[in-house]
């Protein structure tokens, strides 16, 4: 049986999805009350499930997924200045057999427009946006609106990225963006240290622990200690790399989110680049195919956080498509789980999780 179309229209551009909002013709389910809230970095939350900085483009998207029962909501990455999106297509299905690894991705993946997956286990996609951002005069007002549209026990996290600009270091720009987000109403800040879809150095900050540590310290000083601070990182392939990164950024943080996709070369069935324009030969891959790699990173980070006895929470992101995947993420060392691709195709994911937890007597 064919699964429904996603609420994010992958056949449309980023700008069209931003303007037109979620596509959903179903019925919003009744909220499942939380008698035993959990602590998300010191903030009371209804559950351990959320959506990362991907499909939540603005307050309309935040509001929709909040009503669907997702409680940890990350507003898509914003900047101190406007930045355009790459042109469409921004999302494509990719043909994948088995679990993806950085080693397997030496071979290009084939992007397939119009593919019709038959199950959640067949959904692996590439996304290529370039970390677009509205002007702060727009996104700050929208963040304020988003904050007013979420319910009790729901947390609005704002993802920010910094850019080295004339007269301003990347760390200072990160700090300015974070402070602007806090002023707008962010309940927590996520620093986006990993995006394979940008051409500048800001896309792979997590690979330089020294630079990442400097940014984390400056942002922490800039926003103070009352606002939870999270770093979003990409694939970390060894225990040593995990140890170096945790040592550098851990003391400044409340949480680490992992991972932000795997990077791959995407071609069309004729062997040509599937995504138009310079600098888009590689793009991020997410969905079912990256789950194993993502959970390996969570396990590596959990071990290092445990060794150093840091009061850090881990947020699992990557390949979480079903309720079973949420359980797997939480048993792999994560304290919380977030689903982007899974939630795009199954907006009832949080409702199903809460139903199962209610039956099992869990939170």
LINZIPE-V639796 format. One record per backbone hydrogen bond with DSSP energy under -0.5 kcal/mol. NH is the residue of the N-H (numbers start at 0). CO is the residue of the C=O. E is the energy in kcal/mol with one decimal. If there is no record, write none. Layout:
BEGIN
nh: (NH/NH)
co: (CO/CO)
e: (E/E)
END
This chain:
BEGIN
nh: (2/6/8/9/11/16/17/18/19/20/22/23/32/34/37/39/39/40/42/44/45/49/50/53/56/61/62/63/64/65/66/67/68/69/70/71/72/72/73/73/74/74/75/77/82/85/90/91/92/93/94/95/99/104/105/106/108/110/110/111/112/114/116/121/122/123/124/125/126/127/132/137/138/139/141/142/143/144/145/146/147/148/148/149/149/153/154/156/156/157/158/158/159/160/164/164/167/172/173/174/175/176/177/178/179/180/181/182/183/184/184/185/186/187/188/189/190/191/191/192/192/194/197/202/203/204/205/206/207/208/211/212/213/214/215/216/217/218/219/220/221/222/223/227/227/229/230/231/232/232/236/241/242/243/244/245/246/247/248/249/251/252/252/253/254/255/256/257/258/259/260/261/263/264/265/266/266/267/270/273/279/282/283/284/285/287/289/290/293/294/295/296/297/298/299/300/301/302/303/304/305/306/307/308/308/309/311/312/314/315/315/316/317/320/325/326/327/328/329/330/331/331/332/333/334/335/336/337/338/343/344/345/348/351/352/353/354/355/356/357/358/359/360/360/361)
co: (116/343/6/7/8/12/13/14/15/16/6/21/30/32/44/37/42/38/39/37/152/336/71/51/54/57/58/59/60/61/62/63/65/64/48/48/70/154/50/71/72/156/55/158/132/128/9/125/111/123/109/93/288/100/102/103/264/108/266/92/110/111/114/118/119/121/285/91/283/89/82/134/134/135/137/138/139/140/141/142/143/144/145/145/146/150/70/72/154/187/74/156/189/77/162/167/164/168/169/170/171/172/173/174/175/176/177/178/179/180/181/180/155/155/227/157/229/159/189/190/231/202/194/199/200/201/192/203/204/206/207/208/209/210/211/212/213/214/215/216/217/218/219/186/225/188/254/190/230/256/234/237/238/239/240/241/242/243/244/245/248/248/249/228/228/312/230/314/232/232/258/284/282/104/280/108/264/271/267/265/276/263/126/261/124/122/286/287/289/290/291/292/293/294/295/296/297/298/299/300/301/302/303/304/305/304/309/253/255/313/335/257/337/318/321/322/323/324/325/326/327/328/329/328/313/313/47/315/49/339/340/341/345/347/348/349/350/351/352/353/354/355/356/357/356)
e: (-1.2/-2.6/-0.7/-1.0/-1.9/-2.2/-2.5/-2.2/-2.8/-1.8/-2.1/-0.7/-0.7/-0.7/-2.8/-0.7/-3.6/-0.9/-1.7/-3.1/-2.7/-1.9/-2.5/-2.0/-1.5/-2.3/-2.9/-2.1/-2.2/-2.2/-2.2/-1.3/-1.4/-2.2/-1.7/-1.2/-0.6/-2.7/-1.9/-0.6/-0.7/-3.4/-2.7/-2.3/-2.8/-2.1/-0.6/-1.9/-0.5/-2.6/-2.2/-0.6/-2.9/-1.6/-1.4/-1.3/-2.8/-0.6/-3.1/-3.0/-0.5/-1.4/-0.5/-1.8/-1.4/-0.9/-2.4/-2.6/-2.4/-2.7/-2.7/-2.1/-2.3/-2.4/-1.9/-2.7/-2.0/-2.0/-2.9/-2.4/-1.3/-0.8/-1.0/-0.6/-0.7/-1.6/-3.3/-3.1/-0.7/-2.3/-2.0/-0.5/-3.0/-1.8/-0.6/-2.0/-2.8/-2.3/-2.4/-2.1/-2.3/-2.4/-2.5/-2.4/-2.1/-2.0/-2.2/-2.4/-1.5/-0.7/-1.0/-2.3/-2.6/-1.0/-2.6/-2.5/-3.3/-2.9/-0.6/-1.2/-1.7/-3.7/-0.9/-1.4/-1.3/-0.6/-2.1/-1.6/-2.3/-0.5/-2.8/-2.7/-2.0/-2.3/-2.6/-2.2/-2.0/-2.8/-2.5/-2.3/-2.2/-2.5/-1.6/-0.7/-0.6/-2.7/-1.7/-2.9/-0.6/-2.8/-0.5/-1.9/-2.5/-2.6/-2.1/-2.6/-2.4/-1.6/-2.7/-2.2/-1.5/-0.6/-1.6/-3.2/-1.5/-2.1/-2.8/-2.5/-0.6/-1.0/-1.0/-1.8/-2.3/-0.5/-1.5/-2.9/-0.5/-3.4/-2.9/-2.0/-1.0/-2.5/-1.2/-3.1/-2.8/-2.7/-1.7/-1.3/-2.6/-2.5/-1.8/-1.6/-2.1/-2.3/-2.1/-2.7/-2.7/-2.0/-1.8/-2.8/-2.2/-2.4/-2.1/-0.7/-0.6/-1.8/-2.2/-2.3/-2.8/-0.6/-2.8/-3.0/-0.7/-1.2/-1.5/-2.0/-2.1/-2.4/-2.3/-1.6/-0.6/-0.9/-0.6/-1.5/-2.6/-1.8/-2.8/-2.6/-2.4/-1.9/-1.6/-2.5/-1.8/-2.7/-2.3/-2.5/-2.2/-2.3/-2.8/-2.3/-2.1/-2.0/-0.9/-0.5/-3.1)
END
